[in-house]
Amino acid sequence: MKWVLAILLILIGAVLFSITIGDMGEIGHIIMKIISFGCLFLAGFIVRSRGGKNLSS
């Protein structure tokens, strides 16, 4: 289930990062880039979380 959420966040982040809208202005583009990097970071954090399992012996 966490992989589905991570893939969804990656897709949303990639679309937000690559989209360009002419009427948004510079501040809007900066906010959109910040949100897209946040989605990508959150997806990476979800995938890397081990869920409390300690794999080292």
C-alpha positions as CSV (number, residue, x, y, z in Angstrom):
1,M,0.0,0.0,0.0
2,K,2.8,2.4,0.8
3,W,4.3,1.8,-2.7
4,V,1.0,2.9,-4.3
5,L,1.0,6.1,-2.2
6,A,4.7,6.7,-3.1
7,I,4.1,6.3,-6.8
8,L,1.1,8.6,-6.7
9,L,3.2,11.3,-4.9
10,I,6.0,10.9,-7.4
11,L,3.6,11.4,-10.3
12,I,2.0,14.4,-8.7
13,G,5.5,15.9,-7.9
14,A,6.7,15.3,-11.4
15,V,3.7,16.9,-13.0
16,L,3.9,19.9,-10.7
17,F,7.6,20.3,-11.4
18,S,7.2,20.2,-15.1
19,I,4.0,22.2,-15.7
20,T,4.3,25.8,-16.7
21,I,1.5,28.3,-16.6
22,G,2.1,31.7,-17.9
23,D,-0.4,33.6,-15.7
24,M,0.9,32.4,-12.4
25,G,3.9,34.7,-12.0
26,E,7.2,34.1,-10.4
27,I,6.0,33.5,-6.9
28,G,3.5,31.0,-8.1
29,H,6.2,29.0,-9.9
30,I,8.4,29.0,-6.8
31,I,5.6,27.8,-4.6
32,M,4.7,25.1,-7.2
33,K,8.4,23.9,-7.3
34,I,8.5,23.8,-3.5
35,I,5.3,21.7,-3.3
36,S,6.7,19.3,-6.0
37,F,10.0,18.8,-4.2
38,G,8.0,18.2,-1.0
39,C,5.9,15.5,-2.7
40,L,9.1,13.8,-4.1
41,F,10.8,14.0,-0.7
42,L,7.7,12.6,1.1
43,A,7.5,9.8,-1.4
44,G,11.1,8.9,-0.8
45,F,10.6,9.1,3.0
46,I,7.6,6.7,2.7
47,V,9.5,4.2,0.7
48,R,12.6,4.3,2.9
49,S,10.7,3.9,6.2
50,R,11.1,0.4,7.6
51,G,7.9,0.3,9.7
52,G,9.6,-0.5,12.9
53,K,11.5,-3.6,11.7
54,N,15.1,-3.9,12.7
55,L,16.9,-5.8,10.0
56,S,20.4,-5.6,11.5
57,S,21.4,-8.5,13.7
